[in-house]
Amino acid sequence: MLLIKFGGSVISDKSEYRKFRENVVRKIARYIPKKDVIIVHGAGSFGHILAKEYRIISGFEDWKRIGFSKIQLDMIELNSKIVRILIEEDIPVVSLPPHSFMIMDDRQNLDIFDYFVSYGFVPLTYGDAVFDASRGINILSGDILMLELAKRFKPEKTIFLTDVDGIYTRPPKNGKAKLIKEFDRKKTPKTAMNVTDVTGGMDLKIDVMKEMAQHTKVYVINGLHPERIVDVLNDRDFIGTVIK
């Protein structure tokens, strides 16, 4: 099985509210297997901008209700755009919104994924605004979903699609930045990417990937060059980072 994440920075322009990169997603879809795969996508500018404005991660307050509702609507619309493209590429995708099966810090039920996978469907879920047992409301990161799915299914390979070639020693635009081609999950690479959003920074993402690497081999590659997915699947030399 393959577990893959379409990063928010790949499927949207994070600097512009609800800016969807249709051509990028369509190109990625052409390299996705049509079975034995689970897909997670990020929120990008469809989720992070309003989540920050309404301070969703700090918990429930009355004035946040409308913001919470807006974020869910925006994520449903983003998800629908991706579902439509995948179906047009003949991938039998089914959408599984996290707010329908997960409560943060309390309970989750991933059984529905087993049913759809067993019938040859491709489940698609995403980062979302969800109920939180302790805070009332919160943002569920797509990275956390990736971790839970990796624990459950133990896929042979897991791929994170980002808007850069992998994990770097410094921010990629820095002239001294070097691509980290491989690192051991028991060690933390020296990075200085300074990437932050409402779900945490790059350090948190790396921590999640390291934990996932206990259950699956983790790859980080550039989603703007989706042909590299084929290299990973076929165990060929590839441009990116692998965590073992």
N, C-alpha and C positions, 0 to 999 in steps of 0.2 A: 504493500500500500504506500501511496505518496500523500503526504500532508504538505500543503502549500499555502503561503500567505501572500496576498496582494497588498503590499504596503500602501498606507494612505498617501505617501509622498509620490507613489507611482501612479495611482489611479486618479489623483486630483492635484490641482495646484493649491498647496496649503496656504498660500498667501492671499487667495481670493475665494470668498465665500461661495460654496457650491460649484466650484469650477471642476467639471468632470473631464477626464482625458479619454474620450471615447476611442480614439484611434490607437492609443497605447493598450487599452484593455482588449480591444479586438485583436491586436497583434499577439498579445500574450495568450489569448484564448486558443489560438491556432497551434500552440505548443503544449496544451494541456491534455493529458490522457482522458479518454472517454469513460473510464471506469477505474475502480480501485483507487480513488483519490477523494480527499476531503479538502475543501477550500475555505479559507478564512480571509476576509478582507478588512482593511483598516477603515477609519472614518475620514481621515484627511480633512479637507476644509468643509465637509458636510457635518462634521461632529465637533472638532476641536475648538473652532471659533466660538460657537454658542456655549459649549461646555465651560469655556473659560469665562465668558461674559456672565453666565448665570452661576458660576462657582459651584457647579454640581458636585465636585469631589469633596466639598466641605460639609455635605449633608443636607438634609431637608429643611427648608423654610417655606412658608406659605407663598412668598413671592416667586419662588422658583418653579412652581407647578407648570406655568405656561412654557418656560424654557425647556423643561424636561420633555414636555409634549412636542415642542418644536424639533428637538434633537431626534426624538424617535421617528417623527415624520420624515425628517431629512434623511435619516439612515435607511428607512424603508424605501425612499425614492432612489437613493444611491444603489441599494441592493437590487432594486428592480431593474435599473439600467444594466447592471452587471449580469443579472439573470437573463435578460433579453439577449445580450450579446452571446453568452455561452450557449443558449438554446439555438441561436442562429448559426452557431458553429457546430451544431449537432451534438452538444454535450447534454446528457439528461440530468440537468441540475434541479435540485429542490432547495428552496430557501427555508432556513431554520433561524428565525429571529431569536436572539438570546433572551429577550425579556419574556419569552413564552416558556422557557425551560430552566432558567437560572435565577437564583437569588444569591447575591454575594454574601459571603461570610455565614452562610446557613446551609443551603442545599442546592443540588443540581442533579439533573437527570439526563444523562447522555444516551439512554437506551434508544431513543429515536434514531440516532445516527446508525446504530447497529442494524436496525430494520431496513433503512434505506440502502445502506451499503450492501446488505445481503441480497437485495433485489437489483443490484447493478446501477443504482442511482448515484449521483455525485452531490453530497450534501454541501451546502454553502451557508456559512454563518459569518458573523461580523462583530466588530466592536460596537457597543451599544450603551444607551442609558437604561439602567436597570434598577430594580428595587434592591436595597441593601438592608439586611436584617438588623444591623446596628446603627447605621446612619440614616436610614430611610430611603435615600436615593444615592446613586453613585454612577461612575463611568466604568464599565467593564471593558478592559483593554483586549484587543484582538490577540495580543501576545499571551495573555493569561488563558484565553481560549485555546490557543495553540498548545500551551503547556498541558492543559487538562486533556486535550485530545491525544497528545503524544503519550501521556500516561495510560490512557484507555486503550489505544489501538497499537501502540509501539510500531509505528510505520518504519519501513526499511530506510526511507529517506524523508527528510523534512527540508523544504526550501522556503527561505524568506526572500521575497523580491523587494528590493529597495531602489532608490533613484541614484545610487552610486555602486561601484564595483564590488563592495564588500565592507569589511571592518578595517579601519585605518588607524595608524598610530597617532594621527592628528586630523583635524578637519580636512576633508578631501581637497579643498581648494588651496590649502596651505602647500607651498612649494616643497616643504620638507616631509609631507605626508607619505607614508609607505603602506601599501596594502599588506595586511596580515593574511597570508595564504592559509595558515593552519595553526590551531592552538588546542591544547589539551583542556578538557572541561574542568580538570582539577586545578588549573592555573588561570589567573586573570591576566589578560593581555594589557599592556600599557596603551591606553587610548586617550585621546583628547578631542573627542568629536563635538562636545558641547551641544548635543542635540537634546532639546527638551520639548515636552508638550504636556497636556493635562494628564497623561497616563504615566509620566515619568521620563527620565532621561536615558541616554544610551547605556549608562552603567546598569540600569535596571533591566533593559532589554538583553544585555549580555548575560546578566545573572539568570534570566529566564531561559535563554538559549543553552547555558551551561547545565541547567537542571534538566532541560529536555534531552540533552546529549546522553543522559543516563538511559534513555529509552529509544533513541533514534540517532542517526547521523544527521547533523544539522549543517545546512549550506546557506550562505548569504551571497546572493548574486544580484546583478543589475537587471531590474525588470524592464528597462528601456532597451535591453538586448535579450529578449526572451528566447532566442535561439540557444542561449547558454543552458536553458533547462534541459535540452536534449543531451548536451555534453555531460551534465550531472547524472541524468538517468542512465546513460550508456557508459558511465565510469571512464569518460575520456578526460583529458586535461581541460581545465576550465579556468576562467577568470573569476575569482571570488574568494570567499573564506569558507573553510570547513572546520567545524568543531567536533572533536571526537571524544 
